């Protein structure tokens, strides 16, 4: 069976279940892209190294402090 790809318009509209799976994959991919952009911006910032590490840690852990 072919792997569904949310970027492929031919994969949409086949059934509510496949559309839901495509929506979940799209949301996951977009969240990862956004997190990557945030981390890149933090690394390029003028923040002290310890603050950069803390900010990146928070992104990678969904904002949870451990």
ZAZATOR-289390 format. One record per residue: residue number from 1; x, z negated, y of N, C-alpha, C, CB in turn; residue in three letters. Coordinates in nm, 4 decimals, padded with zeros to 6 digits. Atoms other than C-alpha are relative to their C-alpha. Glycine has a CB too. Example, Ala and Ser with C-alpha at 12.3 -4.5 7.8 and 13.67 -1.06 7.14 Angstrom:
BEGIN
<num=1; n.px=00.0890; n.pz=00.0000; n.py=-00.1190; ca.px=01.2300; ca.pz=-00.7800; ca.py=-00.4500; c.px=00.0900; c.pz=00.0000; c.py=00.1200; cb.px=-00.0992; cb.pz=-00.1246; cb.py=00.0027; residu=Ala>
<num=2; n.px=-00.0820; n.pz=00.0060; n.py=-00.1190; ca.px=01.3670; ca.pz=-00.7140; ca.py=-00.1060; c.px=-00.0770; c.pz=-00.0730; c.py=00.1090; cb.px=00.0414; cb.pz=00.1415; cb.py=00.0462; residu=Ser>
// end
This chain:
BEGIN
<num=1; n.px=00.0837; n.pz=00.0000; n.py=-00.1183; ca.px=00.0000; ca.pz=00.0000; ca.py=00.0000; c.px=00.0883; c.pz=00.0000; c.py=00.1247; cb.px=-00.0953; cb.pz=-00.1217; cb.py=-00.0003; residu=Unk>
<num=2; n.px=-00.0731; n.pz=-00.0146; n.py=-00.1256; ca.px=00.1182; ca.pz=00.0889; ca.py=00.3497; c.px=-00.0103; c.pz=-00.1268; c.py=00.0847; cb.px=-00.0530; cb.pz=00.1204; cb.py=00.0786; residu=Unk>
<num=3; n.px=-00.0020; n.pz=00.1142; n.py=-00.0921; ca.px=00.2202; ca.pz=-00.1897; ca.py=00.5872; c.px=-00.0709; c.pz=00.0386; c.py=00.1289; cb.px=00.1461; cb.pz=-00.0462; cb.py=00.0293; residu=Unk>
<num=4; n.px=00.0698; n.pz=-00.0251; n.py=-00.1252; ca.px=-00.0109; ca.pz=-00.2120; ca.py=00.8872; c.px=00.0918; c.pz=-00.0306; c.py=00.1182; cb.px=-00.1290; cb.pz=-00.0843; cb.py=00.0082; residu=Unk>
<num=5; n.px=-00.0793; n.pz=00.0209; n.py=-00.1206; ca.px=00.1457; ca.pz=-00.1854; ca.py=01.2316; c.px=-00.0941; c.pz=00.0058; c.py=00.1194; cb.px=00.1145; cb.pz=00.1062; cb.py=00.0127; residu=Unk>
<num=6; n.px=00.0932; n.pz=00.0051; n.py=-00.1125; ca.px=-00.0454; ca.pz=-00.2913; ca.py=01.5409; c.px=00.0305; c.pz=00.1048; c.py=00.1056; cb.px=00.0024; cb.pz=-00.1369; cb.py=00.0628; residu=Unk>
<num=7; n.px=-00.0359; n.pz=-00.1040; n.py=-00.0978; ca.px=00.1427; ca.pz=-00.0297; ca.py=01.7438; c.px=-00.0510; c.pz=00.1380; c.py=-00.0420; cb.px=00.1522; cb.pz=00.0046; cb.py=00.0185; residu=Unk>
<num=8; n.px=00.0496; n.pz=-00.1274; n.py=00.0505; ca.px=-00.0024; ca.pz=00.2492; ca.py=01.5272; c.px=-00.1515; c.pz=00.0066; c.py=00.0199; cb.px=00.0371; cb.pz=00.0185; cb.py=-00.1503; residu=Unk>
<num=9; n.px=00.1441; n.pz=-00.0059; n.py=-00.0262; ca.px=-00.3456; ca.pz=00.3493; ca.py=01.6618; c.px=-00.0824; c.pz=00.0383; c.py=-00.1229; cb.px=-00.0273; cb.pz=00.0982; cb.py=00.1106; residu=Unk>
<num=10; n.px=00.0726; n.pz=-00.0389; n.py=00.1210; ca.px=-00.4400; ca.pz=00.4942; ca.py=01.3210; c.px=-00.0314; c.pz=-00.1189; c.py=-00.0899; cb.px=00.0800; cb.pz=00.1022; cb.py=-00.0774; residu=Unk>
<num=11; n.px=00.0239; n.pz=00.1179; n.py=00.0832; ca.px=-00.4285; ca.pz=00.1450; ca.py=01.1674; c.px=-00.1188; c.pz=-00.0833; c.py=00.0484; cb.px=00.1243; cb.pz=-00.0862; cb.py=-00.0032; residu=Unk>
<num=12; n.px=00.1104; n.pz=00.0768; n.py=-00.0560; ca.px=-00.7040; ca.pz=00.0087; ca.py=01.3936; c.px=-00.1339; c.pz=00.0597; c.py=-00.0403; cb.px=00.0112; cb.pz=-00.0064; cb.py=00.1520; residu=Unk>
<num=13; n.px=00.1362; n.pz=-00.0457; n.py=00.0217; ca.px=-01.0757; ca.pz=00.0288; ca.py=01.3235; c.px=-00.0390; c.pz=00.0231; c.py=-00.1450; cb.px=-00.0205; cb.pz=00.1236; cb.py=00.0741; residu=Unk>
<num=14; n.px=00.0313; n.pz=-00.0216; n.py=00.1414; ca.px=-01.0599; ca.pz=00.0374; ca.py=00.9434; c.px=-00.0936; c.pz=-00.1075; c.py=-00.0535; cb.px=00.1280; cb.pz=00.0031; cb.py=-00.0827; residu=Unk>
<num=15; n.px=00.0892; n.pz=00.1088; n.py=00.0399; ca.px=-01.2247; ca.pz=-00.3019; ca.py=00.8935; c.px=00.0263; c.pz=-00.1189; c.py=00.0915; cb.px=00.0209; cb.pz=-00.0389; cb.py=-00.1506; residu=Unk>
<num=16; n.px=-00.0215; n.pz=00.1197; n.py=-00.0826; ca.px=-01.2735; ca.pz=-00.6321; ca.py=01.0774; c.px=00.1191; c.pz=-00.0832; c.py=-00.0489; cb.px=-00.1263; cb.pz=-00.0864; cb.py=00.0007; residu=Unk>
<num=17; n.px=-00.1120; n.pz=00.0793; n.py=00.0518; ca.px=-01.0203; ca.pz=-00.7983; ca.py=00.8455; c.px=00.1343; c.pz=00.0600; c.py=00.0383; cb.px=-00.0093; cb.pz=-00.0118; cb.py=-00.1513; residu=Unk>
<num=18; n.px=-00.1283; n.pz=-00.0610; n.py=-00.0379; ca.px=-00.7449; ca.pz=-00.5455; ca.py=00.9100; c.px=00.0207; c.pz=-00.0083; c.py=00.1506; cb.px=00.0064; cb.pz=00.1473; cb.py=-00.0463; residu=Unk>
<num=19; n.px=-00.0140; n.pz=00.0128; n.py=-00.1453; ca.px=-00.8184; ca.pz=-00.5501; ca.py=01.2830; c.px=00.0427; c.pz=-00.1413; c.py=00.0378; cb.px=-00.1320; cb.pz=00.0360; cb.py=00.0705; residu=Unk>
<num=20; n.px=-00.0389; n.pz=00.1401; n.py=-00.0281; ca.px=-00.7913; ca.pz=-00.9312; ca.py=01.2819; c.px=00.1474; c.pz=-00.0208; c.py=-00.0325; cb.px=-00.0877; cb.pz=-00.0998; cb.py=-00.0821; residu=Unk>
<num=21; n.px=-00.1419; n.pz=00.0127; n.py=00.0375; ca.px=-00.4571; ca.pz=-00.9105; ca.py=01.0996; c.px=00.0888; c.pz=00.0700; c.py=00.1027; cb.px=00.0249; cb.pz=00.0591; cb.py=-00.1413; residu=Unk>
<num=22; n.px=-00.0774; n.pz=-00.0715; n.py=-00.1012; ca.px=-00.3337; ca.pz=-00.6524; ca.py=01.3493; c.px=00.0058; c.pz=-00.0790; c.py=00.1310; cb.px=-00.0603; cb.pz=00.1389; cb.py=00.0248; residu=Unk>
<num=23; n.px=00.0024; n.pz=00.0820; n.py=-00.1217; ca.px=-00.4426; ca.pz=-00.8765; ca.py=01.6405; c.px=00.0962; c.pz=-00.1178; c.py=-00.0125; cb.px=-00.1429; cb.pz=-00.0508; cb.py=00.0284; residu=Unk>
<num=24; n.px=-00.0902; n.pz=00.1135; n.py=00.0205; ca.px=-00.2531; ca.pz=-01.1700; ca.py=01.4905; c.px=00.1450; c.pz=00.0449; c.py=00.0067; cb.px=-00.0281; cb.pz=-00.0678; cb.py=-00.1347; residu=Unk>
<num=25; n.px=-00.1371; n.pz=-00.0514; n.py=-00.0049; ca.px=00.0603; ca.pz=-00.9597; ca.py=01.4414; c.px=00.0394; c.pz=00.0358; c.py=00.1425; cb.px=00.0149; cb.pz=00.1225; cb.py=-00.0912; residu=Unk>
<num=26; n.px=-00.0281; n.pz=-00.0349; n.py=-00.1387; ca.px=00.0351; ca.pz=-00.8289; ca.py=01.7969; c.px=00.0267; c.pz=-00.1252; c.py=00.0830; cb.px=-00.1166; cb.pz=00.0795; cb.py=00.0598; residu=Unk>
<num=27; n.px=-00.0184; n.pz=00.1248; n.py=-00.0753; ca.px=-00.0031; ca.pz=-01.1810; ca.py=01.9393; c.px=00.1335; c.pz=-00.0646; c.py=-00.0337; cb.px=-00.1146; cb.pz=-00.0982; cb.py=-00.0294; residu=Unk>
<num=28; n.px=-00.1279; n.pz=00.0577; n.py=00.0419; ca.px=00.2944; ca.pz=-01.3050; ca.py=01.7353; c.px=00.1170; c.pz=00.0762; c.py=00.0619; cb.px=00.0117; cb.pz=00.0006; cb.py=-00.1535; residu=Unk>
<num=29; n.px=-00.1093; n.pz=-00.0813; n.py=-00.0543; ca.px=00.5164; ca.pz=-01.0149; ca.py=01.8412; c.px=00.0132; c.pz=-00.0163; c.py=00.1509; cb.px=-00.0217; cb.pz=00.1468; cb.py=-00.0342; residu=Unk>
<num=30; n.px=-00.0046; n.pz=00.0160; n.py=-00.1455; ca.px=00.4216; ca.pz=-01.0510; ca.py=02.2074; c.px=00.0518; c.pz=-00.1383; c.py=00.0390; cb.px=-00.1390; cb.pz=00.0228; cb.py=00.0606; residu=Unk>
<num=31; n.px=-00.0502; n.pz=00.1355; n.py=-00.0277; ca.px=00.4890; ca.pz=-01.4264; ca.py=02.1974; c.px=00.1514; c.pz=-00.0051; c.py=-00.0208; cb.px=-00.0706; cb.pz=-00.1047; cb.py=-00.0909; residu=Unk>
<num=32; n.px=-00.1452; n.pz=-00.0034; n.py=00.0248; ca.px=00.8335; ca.pz=-01.3618; ca.py=02.0485; c.px=00.0729; c.pz=00.0747; c.py=00.1111; cb.px=00.0301; cb.pz=00.0660; cb.py=-00.1358; residu=Unk>
<num=33; n.px=-00.0620; n.pz=-00.0748; n.py=-00.1097; ca.px=00.9109; ca.pz=-01.1015; ca.py=02.3141; c.px=00.0040; c.pz=-00.0841; c.py=00.1276; cb.px=-00.0764; cb.pz=00.1314; cb.py=00.0256; residu=Unk>
<num=34; n.px=00.0067; n.pz=00.0851; n.py=-00.1192; ca.px=00.8004; ca.pz=-01.3411; ca.py=02.5882; c.px=00.1026; c.pz=-00.1135; c.py=-00.0092; cb.px=-00.1426; cb.pz=-00.0579; cb.py=00.0174; residu=Unk>
<num=35; n.px=-00.0974; n.pz=00.1076; n.py=00.0184; ca.px=01.0114; ca.pz=-01.6242; ca.py=02.4444; c.px=00.1416; c.pz=00.0543; c.py=00.0192; cb.px=-00.0151; cb.pz=-00.0643; cb.py=-00.1406; residu=Unk>
<num=36; n.px=-00.1316; n.pz=-00.0611; n.py=-00.0177; ca.px=01.3116; ca.pz=-01.3908; ca.py=02.4305; c.px=00.0329; c.pz=00.0239; c.py=00.1456; cb.px=00.0077; cb.pz=00.1300; cb.py=-00.0754; residu=Unk>
<num=37; n.px=-00.0206; n.pz=-00.0222; n.py=-00.1429; ca.px=01.2666; ca.pz=-01.2967; ca.py=02.7944; c.px=00.0252; c.pz=-00.1319; c.py=00.0727; cb.px=-00.1212; cb.pz=00.0718; cb.py=00.0608; residu=Unk>
<num=38; n.px=-00.0186; n.pz=00.1306; n.py=-00.0639; ca.px=01.2346; ca.pz=-01.6621; ca.py=02.8949; c.px=00.1399; c.pz=-00.0540; c.py=-00.0297; cb.px=-00.1077; cb.pz=-00.1003; cb.py=-00.0483; residu=Unk>
<num=39; n.px=-00.1329; n.pz=00.0495; n.py=00.0372; ca.px=01.5513; ca.pz=-01.7541; ca.py=02.7049; c.px=00.1079; c.pz=00.0780; c.py=00.0738; cb.px=00.0216; cb.pz=00.0104; cb.py=-00.1527; residu=Unk>
<num=40; n.px=-00.0974; n.pz=-00.0817; n.py=-00.0739; ca.px=01.7412; ca.pz=-01.4635; ca.py=02.8602; c.px=00.0083; c.pz=-00.0441; c.py=00.1455; cb.px=-00.0374; cb.pz=00.1491; cb.py=-00.0078; residu=Unk>
<num=41; n.px=00.0013; n.pz=00.0438; n.py=-00.1400; ca.px=01.6329; ca.pz=-01.5753; ca.py=03.2080; c.px=00.0655; c.pz=-00.1365; c.py=00.0170; cb.px=-00.1431; cb.pz=-00.0046; cb.py=00.0526; residu=Unk>
<num=42; n.px=-00.0630; n.pz=00.1325; n.py=-00.0061; ca.px=01.7393; ca.pz=-01.9331; ca.py=03.1364; c.px=00.1513; c.pz=00.0128; c.py=-00.0106; cb.px=-00.0539; cb.pz=-00.0914; cb.py=-00.1123; residu=Unk>
<num=43; n.px=-00.1442; n.pz=-00.0162; n.py=00.0213; ca.px=02.0806; ca.pz=-01.8238; ca.py=03.0100; c.px=00.0663; c.pz=00.0586; c.py=00.1246; cb.px=00.0270; cb.pz=00.0904; cb.py=-00.1224; residu=Unk>
<num=44; n.px=-00.0563; n.pz=-00.0638; n.py=-00.1197; ca.px=02.1338; ca.pz=-01.6083; ca.py=03.3208; c.px=-00.0111; c.pz=-00.0875; c.py=00.1247; cb.px=-00.0695; cb.pz=00.1322; cb.py=00.0250; residu=Unk>
<num=45; n.px=00.0240; n.pz=00.0842; n.py=-00.1173; ca.px=02.0242; ca.pz=-01.8883; ca.py=03.5549; c.px=00.1241; c.pz=-00.0823; c.py=00.0365; cb.px=-00.1191; cb.pz=-00.0933; cb.py=-00.0254; residu=Unk>
<num=46; n.px=-00.1085; n.pz=00.0854; n.py=-00.0490; ca.px=02.2469; ca.pz=-02.1208; ca.py=03.7549; c.px=-00.0168; c.pz=-00.1455; c.py=-00.0429; cb.px=00.0078; cb.pz=00.0078; cb.py=00.1515; residu=Unk>
<num=47; n.px=00.0206; n.pz=00.1373; n.py=00.0481; ca.px=02.1193; ca.pz=-02.4295; ca.py=03.5719; c.px=00.1260; c.pz=-00.0531; c.py=-00.0679; cb.px=-00.1193; cb.pz=-00.0059; cb.py=-00.0978; residu=Unk>
<num=48; n.px=-00.1099; n.pz=00.0587; n.py=00.0773; ca.px=02.3755; ca.pz=-02.6710; ca.py=03.4313; c.px=-00.0222; c.pz=00.0268; c.py=-00.1498; cb.px=00.0112; cb.pz=-00.1539; cb.py=00.0275; residu=Unk>
<num=49; n.px=00.0066; n.pz=-00.0340; n.py=00.1425; ca.px=02.4538; ca.pz=-02.6019; ca.py=03.0650; c.px=-00.0948; c.pz=-00.0921; c.py=-00.0778; cb.px=00.1393; cb.pz=-00.0068; cb.py=-00.0611; residu=Unk>
<num=50; n.px=00.0861; n.pz=00.0926; n.py=00.0740; ca.px=02.2780; ca.pz=-02.9152; ca.py=02.9416; c.px=-00.1483; c.pz=00.0281; c.py=00.0254; cb.px=00.0327; cb.pz=-00.1446; cb.py=00.0384; residu=Unk>
<num=51; n.px=00.1392; n.pz=-00.0341; n.py=-00.0308; ca.px=01.9551; ca.pz=-02.8133; ca.py=03.1204; c.px=-00.0405; c.pz=00.1313; c.py=-00.0667; cb.px=-00.0204; cb.pz=00.0099; cb.py=00.1521; residu=Unk>
<num=52; n.px=00.0277; n.pz=-00.1251; n.py=00.0699; ca.px=01.9813; ca.pz=-02.4616; ca.py=02.9773; c.px=-00.0303; c.pz=-00.0273; c.py=-00.1465; cb.px=00.1185; cb.pz=00.0971; cb.py=00.0131; residu=Unk>
<num=53; n.px=00.0194; n.pz=00.0311; n.py=00.1416; ca.px=02.0160; ca.pz=-02.6037; ca.py=02.6269; c.px=-00.1341; c.pz=-00.0683; c.py=-00.0229; cb.px=00.1137; cb.pz=-00.0888; cb.py=-00.0514; residu=Unk>
<num=54; n.px=00.1269; n.pz=00.0708; n.py=00.0127; ca.px=01.7193; ca.pz=-02.8343; ca.py=02.6783; c.px=-00.1179; c.pz=00.0956; c.py=00.0167; cb.px=-00.0085; cb.pz=-00.1130; cb.py=00.1031; residu=Unk>
<num=55; n.px=00.1088; n.pz=-00.0942; n.py=-00.0252; ca.px=01.5003; ca.pz=-02.5554; ca.py=02.8169; c.px=-00.0164; c.pz=00.0974; c.py=-00.1174; cb.px=00.0259; cb.pz=00.0777; cb.py=00.1306; residu=Unk>
<num=56; n.px=00.0064; n.pz=-00.0910; n.py=00.1151; ca.px=01.5885; ca.pz=-02.3183; ca.py=02.5321; c.px=-00.0547; c.pz=-00.0742; c.py=-00.1214; cb.px=00.1402; cb.pz=00.0595; cb.py=-00.0316; residu=Unk>
<num=57; n.px=00.0491; n.pz=00.0811; n.py=00.1115; ca.px=01.5293; ca.pz=-02.5956; ca.py=02.2788; c.px=-00.1515; c.pz=-00.0166; c.py=00.0081; cb.px=00.0686; cb.pz=-00.1379; cb.py=-00.0009; residu=Unk>
<num=58; n.px=00.1444; n.pz=00.0161; n.py=-00.0185; ca.px=01.1823; ca.pz=-02.6557; ca.py=02.4256; c.px=-00.0759; c.pz=00.1280; c.py=-00.0328; cb.px=-00.0302; cb.pz=-00.0426; cb.py=00.1431; residu=Unk>
<num=59; n.px=00.0651; n.pz=-00.1276; n.py=00.0319; ca.px=01.0950; ca.pz=-02.2850; ca.py=02.3986; c.px=-00.0017; c.pz=00.0213; c.py=-00.1513; cb.px=00.0724; cb.pz=00.1179; cb.py=00.0705; residu=Unk>
<num=60; n.px=-00.0102; n.pz=-00.0241; n.py=00.1442; ca.px=01.2163; ca.pz=-02.2628; ca.py=02.0406; c.px=-00.0863; c.pz=-00.0958; c.py=-00.0824; cb.px=00.1445; cb.pz=-00.0120; cb.py=-00.0439; residu=Unk>
<num=61; n.px=00.0802; n.pz=00.0992; n.py=00.0714; ca.px=01.0208; ca.pz=-02.5734; ca.py=01.9431; c.px=-00.1423; c.pz=-00.0101; c.py=00.0547; cb.px=00.0673; cb.pz=-00.1357; cb.py=00.0074; residu=Unk>
<num=62; n.px=00.1373; n.pz=-00.0017; n.py=-00.0491; ca.px=00.6975; ca.pz=-02.4817; ca.py=02.1180; c.px=-00.0299; c.pz=-00.1090; c.py=00.1005; cb.px=-00.0940; cb.pz=-00.0120; cb.py=-00.1138; residu=Unk>
<num=63; n.px=00.0216; n.pz=00.1013; n.py=-00.1023; ca.px=00.7467; ca.pz=-02.7369; ca.py=02.3937; c.px=-00.0006; c.pz=-00.1430; c.py=-00.0536; cb.px=-00.1288; cb.pz=00.0269; cb.py=00.0695; residu=Unk>
<num=64; n.px=00.0000; n.pz=00.1343; n.py=00.0594; ca.px=00.7781; ca.pz=-03.0296; ca.py=02.1532; c.px=00.1388; c.pz=-00.0616; c.py=00.0114; cb.px=-00.0448; cb.pz=00.0051; cb.py=-00.1487; residu=Unk>
<num=65; n.px=-00.1274; n.pz=00.0740; n.py=-00.0073; ca.px=01.0520; ca.pz=-03.2824; ca.py=02.2270; c.px=00.0161; c.pz=-00.0835; c.py=-00.1246; cb.px=00.0065; cb.pz=-00.0901; cb.py=00.1264; residu=Unk>
<num=66; n.px=-00.0261; n.pz=00.0811; n.py=00.1208; ca.px=01.2088; ca.pz=-03.4361; ca.py=01.9208; c.px=00.1206; c.pz=-00.0863; c.py=00.0186; cb.px=00.0192; cb.pz=00.0883; cb.py=-00.1227; residu=Unk>
// end
